[in-house]
Amino acid sequence: MAGRTVSLVGQHALSKAALIAVVVVLAACGSKEKEPGQSLVQVNGQEITVHQVNEELARSNVPAAQKDAATKQLLEALIDRQLLQGEAARDKVDRDPMVVQAIERAKAQIVAQAYLQKRLANTPKPTKDEIEAYFNAHPEIFSQRKVFDMNQLIIASKDFNDELKVLLGNAKSLDEVTAWLDGHKIPYARNQMSRSTADLPPELTKKLIGMKKGQMFVIQEGDRNVLVALADIKDNPITAAMAAPQIGQFLMNKKNKEASEAELARLRASAKIVYLNQPKAGEGKDKTAPVPAVPAAPAAAAATPAAPAAAGAAAKPVTDDHIKRGVAGL
């Protein structure tokens, strides 16, 4: 019995010693988090640390030259946020169902994104051969890159009447069009733009390369029409060394996208997904049938231009069909 008593006393002493050790460790951790110089300001007892400011600074992508000024602004912004957060807690705004739902949604997005980033961490980087192969496969973007300089006249759609359409079919320059617009007191705006073969859809690039300087075409943009005249075509090649970083980033993004889609496909294949509260079979869809994904409109289809009308074509008016189809790539 005495031995057992000693044993129990020993266990009690050990438990007490272990508890003291845990308290010491926690105290050490707490003191580490509040090292001198870590806290920048206290707001109603709540501390804002240098780590919080540095995190906000990193998210802002502030240039090095503006870092000092940005740090002061971000610190004041964190103070304002802390004040608002404290007041919201006193008003129990954080318990509002809409707020709770928004917090849960943000949390779900952050966790899901963090998981994907973890999975994508092992995605292999593009090799030198892959980058070189992409460079060689797209000479129009790199080695044979061209830049198109264009002048524009922007006219309200309501002013784009039949007489103006006929004029555009016969006009040889933008100056001729502006003289007519001035004579008829039709308001317009002038603009200049440059686009390279890397910026434009391949179909539009081919058409622009085949055009002559001064040749015009029309683009419809909502409630306005843009008359574009090709001013110049200039060679602007890019070497493989110059293009390598951009190609590498592009291929890396592509690999990450494919890896993300593959991971989602794997998760969907192994999961049990039941669609609930769907329209009944008599209403057009089966109750348990999954909702099919809506395919995105192909980019090429959205950017397919109509053939530009040649400037100076005899008695060949620009029709409504020409304008509606326009050149959507610009």
Protein Blocks (a to p, Z undefined) as FASTA:
>chain_A
ZZmmmmmmmmmmmmmmmmmmmmmmmmmmmmmmmgghkambdcehiacdfklmmmmmmmno
pafklmmmmmmmmmmmmmmmmmmmmmmmmnommmpmklmmmmmmmmmmmmmmmmmmmmmm
mpccddfklmmmmmmmmmmlmmmgccdddddddddfklmcfklmmmmmmpcbfklmmmmm
mmnopacddddddddfklpcfklmmmmmmpcehiacdddehjaccddddfbdcdddddfk
lmmmmmmmmmmmmmmmmmmmmmmmmmmmmpccddehiacfknopafklccdddddddfkl
mmmccddddehiahiacdfklmmnmpmkZZ
